[in-house]
Amino acid sequence: MAGVAGGGGGGNDFQWCFSQVKGAIDEDVAEADIISTVEFNYSGDLLATGDKGGRVVIFQREQEIQYVFCLRAWMLHACTQPYAGMQLGSIESSAMQNKSRPHSRGEYNVYSTFQSHEPEFDYLKSLEIEEKINKIRWLPQQNAAHFLLSTNDKTIKLWKISERDKRAEGYNLKDEDGRLRDPFRITALRVPILKPMDLMVEASPRRIFANAHTYHINSISVNSDHETYLSADDLRINLWHLEITDRSFNIVDIKPANMEELTEVITAAEFHPHHCNVFVYSSSKGTIRLCDMRSSALCDRHSKFFEEPEDPSSRSFFSEIISSISDVKFSHSGRYMMTRDYLSVKVWDLNMENRPVETYQVHEYLRSKLCSLYENDCIFDKFECCWNGSDSAIMTGSYNNFFRMFDRNTRRDITLEASRESSKPRAILKPRKVCTGGKRKKDEISVDSLDFNKKILHTAWHPTENIIAVAATNNLYIFQDKIN
């Protein structure tokens, strides 16, 4: 069966195939090893994951050796043969063919691992602060180094990831082992020189943004001006400057004077990808507010209010819980935004507030299971969603290590599974189907057989290619397309 079109190019039908899996195979998974966030950088060459143990692991994509080799071969040939440039077309064509093959693509390998956050204790409130990484957001690359923001419940940190492959030797005031030399024994001045060394990747905290959130941080979003970012907790949204750590501006505050009057909380927030003055935030009541920072310093009054009217006939005890929005994402174009609630994904046009332009059912077959999902707390799971590079397809997770993709152009959808059973190199993923009742067909799985402990909460799509990263408990699966 053809997959869902995506990536940067066109509407070609393709199938998804296995590329890599990272993580241990152990049955007993340590709580600290569970992946809590996944994020590609702007180029897609780096992929970062955060876990409940406060660690950040960065994977780097290896160079596509065959393509580089072909171009190097042509350059060498062009230097030794007259008119060799005329043969560029055939060699470049061959290189591009090699580049399009799945096996010639560079794999993602561990680039850097570091401890981002440690467990803390708030003595004033007698509260433990977990080290779990809630969100990671990359900053656009400005020089050879990479920068990212990571946050736990209370503290946001700006990390610099840089490479070092040279070391200085020949100091005047110290020996090679670092011991200081006696100045009176120095008879000649030396000029220090740089010598090659094994590549070392260093992660260093450049800024620490703390003490600004009373409640748990659920979102961070870098502004399109690349100088500011927002952080959101249950009741407030703060605006930070990346160079200033000791103060932030409160731009949204929904805390009532009397906490008994509290009816909703903020669940997610994000800046518009192109307009630095516009941001949105979602609530536990299933509403989305778009705010313009030009209108006032405190955005208590929204510019737009997005809400879909509820069907009174379908209202139940669980209606408010399942309508709570767990994630909101602007499309790359900035024209649309996508929201994820418990059972569905909705796409909204920013010019139409009264209803979404598209609604996709993720696992409607669970509607009859809401009572048991409430009892085991799964109904409170927060699923994320993501766009592909061209905004033509969307992806989100489900239970049983299933994840769903929806093609916005053809309205086709597909269910795939992140499983080690199908983790042979370049193995094509078979579509999965859930049987809700009656006679179960071959290759279908009964809704009663779903494993609710296996859940895909965090996914990421490469910004320009059909490469996806899916976090399944403590394992990170990477899949790519196989063009038909």
C-alpha positions as CSV (number, residue, x, y, z in Angstrom):
1,M,0.0,0.0,0.0
2,A,1.3,3.4,-0.9
3,G,2.3,5.7,2.0
4,V,1.4,9.3,2.7
5,A,3.1,11.9,0.6
6,G,5.3,14.3,2.4
7,G,8.8,15.8,2.7
8,G,10.0,18.6,0.6
9,G,9.0,17.4,-2.8
10,G,5.9,16.7,-4.7
11,G,3.1,14.3,-4.2
12,N,4.8,11.0,-5.2
13,D,3.4,7.9,-3.6
14,F,6.0,6.1,-1.5
15,Q,6.4,3.5,1.2
16,W,8.1,4.0,4.5
17,C,11.0,1.7,5.3
18,F,13.0,1.1,8.5
19,S,16.3,3.0,8.8
20,Q,17.6,2.8,12.4
21,V,16.7,2.2,16.0
22,K,18.5,3.7,19.0
23,G,18.2,2.4,22.5
24,A,18.4,-0.7,24.6
25,I,16.3,-3.8,24.0
26,D,15.8,-4.5,27.8
27,E,12.3,-5.5,28.9
28,D,12.6,-3.6,32.1
29,V,13.0,0.0,31.1
30,A,14.4,2.4,33.6
31,E,12.2,5.5,34.1
32,A,15.2,7.8,33.5
33,D,15.7,6.3,30.0
34,I,12.2,7.1,28.7
35,I,12.4,9.7,25.9
36,S,10.4,12.8,26.6
37,T,11.1,15.0,23.6
38,V,12.4,14.8,20.0
39,E,13.5,17.7,17.8
40,F,15.3,18.1,14.4
41,N,17.4,21.2,13.9
42,Y,16.7,23.7,11.1
43,S,18.8,21.8,8.5
44,G,17.8,18.3,9.7
45,D,21.5,17.3,10.1
46,L,21.1,17.1,13.8
47,L,18.5,15.3,15.9
48,A,18.1,15.9,19.6
49,T,16.3,13.8,22.2
50,G,15.7,14.5,25.9
51,D,14.8,12.0,28.5
52,K,13.3,11.7,31.9
53,G,16.8,11.4,33.4
54,G,17.6,15.0,32.3
55,R,20.0,13.9,29.6
56,V,20.2,15.3,26.1
57,V,21.5,13.1,23.3
58,I,22.3,14.7,19.9
59,F,22.6,12.5,16.8
60,Q,24.4,13.8,13.7
61,R,23.7,12.7,10.2
62,E,26.7,11.2,8.5
63,Q,27.7,12.5,5.0
64,E,26.5,10.7,2.0
65,I,29.8,9.2,1.0
66,Q,28.8,7.9,-2.5
67,Y,27.6,11.3,-3.6
68,V,30.7,13.1,-2.3
69,F,33.0,10.4,-3.8
70,C,31.4,10.9,-7.3
71,L,31.9,14.6,-7.2
72,R,35.5,14.3,-6.0
73,A,36.2,11.8,-8.7
74,W,34.9,14.3,-11.3
75,M,36.9,17.1,-9.9
76,L,40.1,15.0,-10.0
77,H,39.3,13.9,-13.5
78,A,38.6,17.5,-14.6
79,C,42.0,18.6,-13.4
80,T,43.9,16.0,-15.4
81,Q,41.8,15.8,-18.6
82,P,41.0,18.6,-21.1
83,Y,37.3,19.3,-21.7
84,A,36.4,16.9,-18.9
85,G,33.8,19.4,-17.7
86,M,31.6,18.2,-20.5
87,Q,31.3,14.9,-18.7
88,L,29.9,16.5,-15.6
89,G,26.3,15.8,-16.5
90,S,26.7,12.0,-16.7
91,I,28.8,11.8,-13.5
92,E,26.5,14.2,-11.6
93,S,23.5,12.2,-12.8
94,S,25.1,9.0,-11.5
95,A,25.8,10.8,-8.2
96,M,22.3,12.0,-7.9
97,Q,21.0,8.5,-8.6
98,N,23.2,7.1,-5.8
99,K,22.0,9.9,-3.5
100,S,18.3,9.0,-4.1
101,R,18.9,5.4,-3.0
102,P,17.8,4.7,0.6
103,H,21.0,2.8,1.5
104,S,23.2,5.7,0.4
105,R,21.7,8.1,2.8
106,G,23.7,9.1,5.8
107,E,22.7,7.5,9.1
108,Y,22.3,9.4,12.4
109,N,25.0,8.5,14.9
110,V,25.6,9.8,18.4
111,Y,27.3,13.2,18.2
112,S,27.1,14.4,21.8
113,T,25.5,13.4,25.1
114,F,25.3,15.6,28.2
115,Q,23.4,16.0,31.4
116,S,21.2,19.0,30.9
117,H,19.2,19.1,34.2
118,E,19.6,17.6,37.6
119,P,16.9,16.9,40.2
120,E,16.4,19.8,42.6
121,F,14.3,20.5,45.7
122,D,12.3,23.7,46.3
123,Y,12.7,24.1,50.1
124,L,10.3,27.0,50.2
125,K,7.4,24.9,48.8
126,S,8.7,21.5,49.8
127,L,8.5,20.3,46.2
128,E,10.8,18.0,44.3
129,I,11.7,19.4,40.8
130,E,12.2,16.6,38.3
131,E,15.1,16.5,35.9
132,K,12.9,15.4,33.0
133,I,13.4,17.4,29.8
134,N,10.0,18.7,28.8
135,K,11.1,20.4,25.5
136,I,14.1,21.1,23.3
137,R,14.2,23.9,20.7
138,W,17.1,24.5,18.3
139,L,18.2,28.0,17.4
140,P,19.1,28.8,13.8
141,Q,22.8,28.2,13.2
142,Q,24.8,31.4,13.0
143,N,28.4,30.1,13.0
144,A,30.2,26.8,13.4
145,A,28.6,26.1,16.8
146,H,25.0,24.9,17.4
147,F,22.7,26.3,20.1
148,L,19.6,24.8,21.7
149,L,17.2,25.5,24.5
150,S,16.2,22.7,26.9
151,T,13.8,23.0,29.8
152,N,12.5,20.9,32.7
153,D,9.6,22.0,34.9
154,K,11.2,25.2,36.2
155,T,14.5,26.1,34.5
156,I,15.4,26.8,30.9
157,K,19.0,26.4,29.7
158,L,20.8,27.6,26.6
159,W,23.4,25.2,25.5
160,K,26.3,25.7,23.0
161,I,27.5,22.6,21.2
162,S,30.9,23.1,19.5
163,E,33.7,21.0,18.1
164,R,37.4,21.1,18.9
165,D,40.0,19.3,16.8
166,K,43.1,21.4,17.6
167,R,45.0,22.1,20.7
168,A,47.6,24.8,21.6
169,E,51.1,23.8,22.4
170,G,54.3,25.7,23.3
171,Y,53.1,28.0,26.1
172,N,55.7,30.2,27.8
173,L,54.4,30.1,31.3
174,K,53.3,26.5,31.6
175,D,54.5,23.0,30.6
176,E,52.6,20.6,28.3
177,D,51.2,18.9,31.4
178,G,49.7,22.2,32.7
179,R,52.2,22.9,35.5
180,L,53.4,26.5,35.8
181,R,57.0,27.2,34.8
182,D,59.4,29.3,36.9
183,P,59.5,32.7,35.1
184,F,63.2,33.1,36.1
185,R,64.1,30.0,34.1
186,I,62.5,31.2,30.9
187,T,65.4,32.2,28.6
188,A,63.5,32.5,25.3
189,L,60.0,33.3,24.2
190,R,58.0,30.7,22.2
191,V,55.1,31.3,19.9
192,P,52.3,28.8,20.7
193,I,51.2,26.7,17.8
194,L,48.0,24.7,17.1
195,K,48.3,21.0,16.6
196,P,45.6,18.5,15.4
197,M,43.9,16.4,18.0
198,D,41.0,13.9,18.0
199,L,37.7,15.6,17.4
200,M,36.0,16.5,20.7
201,V,32.4,17.8,20.9
202,E,31.8,20.0,23.9
203,A,28.4,21.0,25.3
204,S,28.5,24.1,27.6
205,P,25.6,26.0,29.3
206,R,25.8,29.6,28.1
207,R,22.7,31.0,29.8
208,I,20.4,29.7,32.6
209,F,16.9,31.2,32.8
210,A,15.5,30.4,36.2
211,N,13.0,31.5,38.9
212,A,10.3,32.9,36.5
213,H,7.7,30.1,36.6
214,T,5.6,29.2,39.6
215,Y,4.0,26.3,37.7
216,H,5.4,23.6,35.4
217,I,6.8,24.7,32.1
218,N,5.0,22.9,29.2
219,S,6.3,24.9,26.1
220,I,9.2,26.9,24.8
221,S,9.2,28.5,21.4
222,V,12.0,30.5,19.6
223,N,10.8,33.7,17.9
224,S,11.4,34.4,14.2
225,D,13.5,37.4,15.2
226,H,16.0,34.8,16.7
227,E,16.6,37.1,19.7
228,T,13.6,36.3,21.9
229,Y,11.6,33.2,22.9
230,L,8.6,32.4,25.0
231,S,8.1,29.9,27.8
232,A,4.6,28.8,29.0
233,D,3.4,27.1,32.2
234,D,-0.1,26.3,33.3
235,L,-1.2,29.9,33.9
236,R,1.4,32.2,32.5
237,I,3.5,32.9,29.4
238,N,6.8,34.8,29.7
239,L,8.8,36.5,27.0
240,W,12.6,36.2,27.3
241,H,15.6,37.8,25.5
242,L,18.3,35.2,24.8
243,E,21.0,37.4,26.2
244,I,19.2,38.4,29.5
245,T,18.7,35.8,32.2
246,D,17.6,37.9,35.2
247,R,14.3,39.1,33.9
248,S,11.5,38.3,31.6
249,F,8.2,39.9,30.6
250,N,4.9,38.3,31.5
251,I,2.8,38.5,28.3
252,V,-0.1,36.3,29.3
253,D,-1.5,35.7,32.8
254,I,-4.8,33.7,33.2
255,K,-4.5,33.2,37.0
256,P,-7.7,34.3,38.7
257,A,-7.7,36.3,41.9
258,N,-9.4,33.4,43.6
259,M,-8.0,30.0,42.5
260,E,-11.4,28.4,43.1
261,E,-12.6,30.2,40.0
262,L,-10.0,28.6,37.8
263,T,-11.7,26.8,34.9
264,E,-8.9,26.2,32.4
265,V,-5.1,26.0,32.1
266,I,-2.6,26.7,29.3
267,T,-1.5,23.5,27.6
268,A,0.8,24.7,24.8
269,A,2.1,27.9,23.1
270,E,4.1,28.7,20.0
271,F,5.4,31.7,18.1
272,H,4.3,32.3,14.5
273,P,7.1,31.2,12.1
274,H,7.3,34.5,10.2
275,H,5.6,37.3,12.3
276,C,7.6,38.0,15.4
277,N,4.7,39.7,17.1
278,V,2.2,36.9,16.8
279,F,1.8,33.8,19.0
280,V,-0.9,31.3,19.9
281,Y,-1.7,29.3,23.1
282,S,-4.1,26.5,23.6
283,S,-6.1,25.6,26.7
284,S,-7.5,22.5,28.5
285,K,-11.0,23.6,27.3
286,G,-10.1,22.9,23.6
287,T,-9.8,26.6,22.6
288,I,-6.9,28.4,20.9
289,R,-6.1,32.1,21.4
290,L,-4.0,34.1,18.9
291,C,-2.4,37.2,20.4
292,D,-0.6,40.2,18.9
293,M,2.1,41.7,21.1
294,R,1.7,45.0,19.2
295,S,-1.7,45.6,20.7
296,S,-0.6,45.7,24.4
297,A,2.2,44.6,26.6
298,L,0.0,42.2,28.5
299,C,-1.9,40.1,26.0
300,D,-4.9,39.4,28.2
301,R,-7.2,40.2,25.3
302,H,-6.7,37.9,22.3
303,S,-6.8,39.0,18.7
304,K,-8.5,35.8,17.6
305,F,-10.3,33.0,19.3
306,F,-10.5,29.5,17.7
307,E,-13.2,27.1,19.0
308,E,-15.3,24.4,17.4
309,P,-18.9,24.3,18.7
310,E,-19.6,21.1,20.6
311,D,-22.3,18.7,19.5
312,P,-24.7,18.6,22.5
313,S,-25.9,15.1,21.5
314,S,-22.4,13.6,21.9
315,R,-21.6,15.3,25.3
316,S,-20.5,12.9,28.0
317,F,-18.6,12.9,31.3
318,F,-15.3,12.7,29.3
319,S,-16.1,15.5,26.8
320,E,-14.0,18.1,28.5
321,I,-11.0,15.8,29.2
322,I,-10.8,14.6,25.6
323,S,-11.2,18.1,24.1
324,S,-8.2,19.4,26.0
325,I,-5.5,20.3,23.5
326,S,-2.1,18.7,24.1
327,D,-0.1,20.3,21.3
328,V,-0.4,23.2,18.8
329,K,1.9,23.8,15.8
330,F,2.0,26.4,13.1
331,S,2.5,25.2,9.6
332,H,5.8,26.2,8.0
333,S,4.0,28.6,5.7
334,G,2.3,30.3,8.7
335,R,-1.1,30.1,7.0
336,Y,-2.4,27.2,9.2
337,M,-2.0,25.7,12.6
338,M,-2.6,22.2,13.8
339,T,-4.0,21.1,17.2
340,R,-4.0,17.7,18.8
341,D,-6.6,16.6,21.3
342,Y,-7.1,13.1,22.7
343,L,-8.9,11.5,19.8
344,S,-8.2,13.8,16.8
345,V,-6.0,16.2,14.9
346,K,-7.5,19.5,13.6
347,V,-6.1,21.9,11.1
348,W,-7.2,25.5,11.4
349,D,-7.0,28.3,8.9
350,L,-5.9,31.5,10.7
351,N,-8.5,33.4,8.8
352,M,-11.4,31.2,10.0
353,E,-12.0,31.0,13.8
354,N,-15.4,29.2,14.1
355,R,-14.3,25.7,13.0
356,P,-11.3,23.8,11.7
357,V,-10.9,23.3,7.9
358,E,-9.7,19.7,8.4
359,T,-10.4,17.1,11.1
360,Y,-8.6,13.8,11.2
361,Q,-9.6,11.0,13.6
362,V,-6.5,9.4,15.1
363,H,-8.0,6.5,17.1
364,E,-11.8,6.9,17.1
365,Y,-12.1,3.2,18.0
366,L,-11.1,4.3,21.6
367,R,-14.2,6.3,22.1
368,S,-16.0,3.2,23.5
369,K,-13.0,2.6,25.9
370,L,-12.9,6.0,27.5
371,C,-14.1,4.7,30.9
372,S,-11.2,2.2,31.2
373,L,-8.7,4.8,29.8
374,Y,-9.9,7.1,32.5
375,E,-9.3,4.5,35.2
376,N,-5.7,3.8,34.1
377,D,-5.0,7.5,33.5
378,C,-4.2,7.1,29.8
379,I,-6.9,9.6,28.9
380,F,-4.5,12.3,30.3
381,D,-1.7,11.3,27.9
382,K,-0.4,14.3,25.9
383,F,0.3,13.4,22.3
384,E,2.3,15.7,20.1
385,C,1.9,16.3,16.3
386,C,4.1,17.6,13.5
387,W,4.0,18.8,9.9
388,N,6.2,17.6,7.1
389,G,8.4,20.0,5.3
390,S,5.9,21.1,2.7
391,D,2.8,21.2,5.0
392,S,1.1,18.5,2.9
393,A,1.1,15.8,5.5
394,I,0.9,15.5,9.3
395,M,1.9,12.9,11.8
396,T,1.0,12.0,15.3
397,G,1.2,9.1,17.7
398,S,-1.2,6.5,19.2
399,Y,-1.1,3.4,21.4
400,N,0.5,0.0,20.8
401,N,3.5,1.9,19.3
402,F,1.3,2.9,16.4
403,F,1.7,6.3,14.7
404,R,-0.6,7.9,12.2
405,M,0.0,9.9,9.0
406,F,-2.5,11.9,7.1
407,D,-2.1,13.3,3.5
408,R,-3.9,16.6,3.3
409,N,-4.2,16.6,-0.5
410,T,-5.6,13.1,-1.0
411,R,-7.2,12.7,2.4
412,R,-5.6,9.3,2.7
413,D,-4.3,8.1,6.0
414,I,-2.0,5.3,7.2
415,T,-1.2,3.6,10.5
416,L,2.3,2.3,11.0
417,E,4.1,0.6,13.9
418,A,7.4,1.3,15.5
419,S,8.6,-2.2,16.3
420,R,11.9,-4.1,16.5
421,E,10.2,-7.0,14.7
422,S,10.3,-4.9,11.5
423,S,13.7,-3.4,12.1
424,K,15.6,-5.2,9.4
425,P,17.6,-2.8,7.2
426,R,15.3,-1.1,4.6
427,A,12.4,-3.3,5.7
428,I,9.2,-1.8,4.3
429,L,6.6,-0.9,7.0
430,K,3.3,-2.7,6.6
431,P,0.2,-0.7,7.3
432,R,-1.6,-1.7,10.5
433,K,-5.4,-1.8,11.0
434,V,-7.4,-2.0,14.2
435,C,-10.5,-4.2,14.3
436,T,-13.3,-2.7,16.4
437,G,-15.7,-5.6,16.4
438,G,-17.0,-8.6,14.5
439,K,-14.8,-11.0,12.7
440,R,-11.1,-10.0,12.7
441,K,-9.3,-10.2,9.4
442,K,-5.8,-11.4,8.9
443,D,-3.1,-8.7,9.8
444,E,-5.7,-6.8,11.9
445,I,-5.4,-6.3,15.6
446,S,-8.3,-6.2,18.0
447,V,-8.9,-3.0,19.9
448,D,-9.0,-5.1,23.1
449,S,-5.4,-6.4,22.3
450,L,-3.8,-2.9,22.2
451,D,-1.0,-2.3,24.7
452,F,-1.7,1.1,26.3
453,N,1.7,1.0,28.0
454,K,3.4,1.3,24.6
455,K,2.6,4.8,23.3
456,I,4.1,7.2,20.7
457,L,3.8,10.6,22.4
458,H,6.8,12.4,20.6
459,T,7.5,12.5,16.9
460,A,9.5,14.7,14.6
461,W,9.7,15.2,10.8
462,H,12.9,16.2,8.9
463,P,12.4,19.8,7.7
464,T,13.1,19.1,4.0
465,E,13.1,15.3,3.5
466,N,10.9,12.3,4.2
467,I,12.8,11.2,7.3
468,I,10.9,10.8,10.6
469,A,11.9,10.2,14.1
470,V,9.6,8.4,16.5
471,A,10.1,8.0,20.2
472,A,8.8,4.7,21.6
473,T,9.4,4.5,25.3
474,N,13.3,4.3,25.5
475,N,13.8,3.7,21.8
476,L,14.2,6.2,19.0
477,Y,13.1,4.8,15.6
478,I,14.1,6.5,12.4
479,F,12.2,5.8,9.2
480,Q,12.6,7.1,5.6
481,D,10.7,6.9,2.4
482,K,11.3,4.3,-0.4
483,I,10.2,6.0,-3.6
484,N,8.2,3.6,-5.8
